[in-house]
């Protein structure tokens, strides 16, 4: 199930303050980088997660090696990984991020089994969508 109502998306965007981006890239040409920059420009705190860049800093945030290394409340995990990596990410998110409200899988990323586990834990799931597309689209619909 990849259908999420516009009202639910609006609710997710309004309640979210901090987003952990799993699979963040330092390369500005990569979607995980420019989507993260967009989210930051929208006022969200973005915590980048990538073991290959752990310890480096970007936008005043230290890149974390894993979700377990985040010591701040995170409402959303945005996943830029292949579908086969999603179950591990969801398990780590549910274990380490106690205030988690949303698992977001980027365009082309879907894993129904992992989504079911997240939903069973009371976490909303969005699959095969991009907040950099959805936020402007919802604003246009609202006439904002």
Secondary structure, DSSP 4 states (H G I P E B T S, - for coil): -----HHHHHHHHHH--EEEEET--S-TTSHHHHHHHHHHHTT-EEEEE-GGGTT-EETTEEPBSSGGG--S--SEEEE-S-GGGHHHHHHHHHHH-TT--EEEE-TT---HHHHHHHHHTT-EEE-S--HHHHHHHHHHHHT-
